[in-house]
Amino acid sequence: MSVSTVSTVAADRPVRAPLPVLGRDVTVPLVTGGEVVHAALDYAASAPALQRVWDDVAAYAPHYGSVHRGAGHLSQLSTDLFEDARRTVAEFLGCRLEGGPGEARPGEGGGGRREGDQVVFTRSTTDSLNLLAAALPDGCEVFVFETEHHAALLPWRNARVTCLDAPSSPRQAVETLERALADRHPHGPALVCVTGASNVTGELWPVRELAAAAHAHGARIVLDAAQLAPHRPVSVRELDVDWVAFSGHKLYAPFGSGVLAGRADWLRQAEPYLAGGGASRRVTRREDGTVDVEWHDGAARHEAGSPNVIGVHALASACKALTEAGFDTLAAREEQLIRTVRDGLADLPEVRFLSLFGDDAPRVGVLSFVVEGWNSSHFAAALSAEYGIGVRDGLFCAHPLVRRLLGGDPRDRGECGAPGAVPGEKALGAVRVSFGVGTPDEHVERFVRAVRELVRDGARWSYRTVDGRCVPDASR
């Protein structure tokens, strides 16, 4: 079974230079003396803003105004900008148009035609999935793999949740889901939540096949595209998912915006996510003193309050920039950077990369690894303090997955400056390196050199634990 989230990129496809991002010239001090340009290799947590995004925001800022409810010119301009961004995101995601063809789903009505998808603006992927969780119909059962980020694993507190075991291959993922859906009883509403690309291993998941399995058993599916959308094209129509959620801050637009896009019916039938202005169409006071509210039916129903027009504009700008740059060429360069890391560290037996589907599985620019003899926090601190390289360490808000990949519950080994693990001892956490469209070749090459030197020679500085984190020992 192929991983059909995207097709792999041809090896001979032209590779494009990185897109300009903010912070590319920022220097940071080294504990060993001097300064170096910071190598930001933590894109999976938050990607830097594209220079184009920043320029678009700066150009709009003087014209900022209230959205939807103002009569002034700036208010009308801001409203047009906000709604144009909604259309841009809908195009970026390949949303289904109202009245377009499509297979009728359970509870949708017959005729094989459907209402159009909605684009609801939120604060983040986490916010988007919590919004969907609040809109679930009564009795809905949620199916989610233990491999999910906590944003997808935890919001379903008012539903019956079935947590599925981590699969060892894309085929097993589909088979596991099919068995779970076939066994559910009674056959009421059901939702599958799945990632498009793991925030731990970077591996691509078989989204289209999982969507087909969900629909074949009368369930719906939401795609967590937080890690996928910055690296590969995401089409609601082509993947045949019911909803997709992603964040602006991972898509080179770090201004506090997010998206939930997809089917409107559950969202329309649910109580507003937040009660307040903008979500209400008409509010009246009855004679008995109570308040009667008529809520909006569309996206505004779940967008109460003054919206984050700056964040939404930034997100739309990033969508346009990535589309114009071309995902094929961006992905080709990213695969080149992945090969640089994998090939550069291949001869180090102390370094073990984490993977569910195997080292050769298609992935985005996210790689996690453990280093024998090292506490992950100690290793990440040394990369930062001695080489000016920013990575992430720990369990990456995906604790069940990382624990499984590490072979069980991590053991605390005490002070980060200690020599580290003894042979056979389980790792405390992992180190994650991640990159994207703004990553220069030099940053990845410096990372490879740094890992090799730390593994071979050890840290040049001493470190201690402060508030649970490894930091350079200033008393040295």
Secondary structure, 3 states (H helix, E strand, C coil): CCCCCCCCCCCCCCCCCCCCECCCCCEEECCCCCEEECEECECCCCCCCEHHHHHHHHHHHHHCCCCCCCCCHHHHHHHHHHHHHHHHHHHHCCCCCCCCECCCCCCCCCCCECCCCEEEEECCHHHHHHHHHHCCCCCCEEEEECCCCHHHHCCCCCCEEEEECCCCCHHHHHHHHHHHHHHCCCCCCEEEEEECECCCCCEECCHHHHHHHHHHCCCEEEEECCCCCCCCCCCHHHHCCCEEEEECCCCCCCCCCEEEEECCHHHHHCCCCCCCCCCEEEEEECCCCCEEEEECCCHHHHCCCCCCHHHHHHHHHHHHHHHHHCHHHHHHHHHHHHHHHHHHHCCCCCEEECCCCCCCCCECCEEEEEECCCCHHHHHHHHHHHHCEECEEECCCCHHHHHHHHCCCCCCCCCCCCCCCCCCCCCCCEEEEECCCCCCHHHHHHHHHHHHHHHHHCCCCCEEEECCEEEECCCC
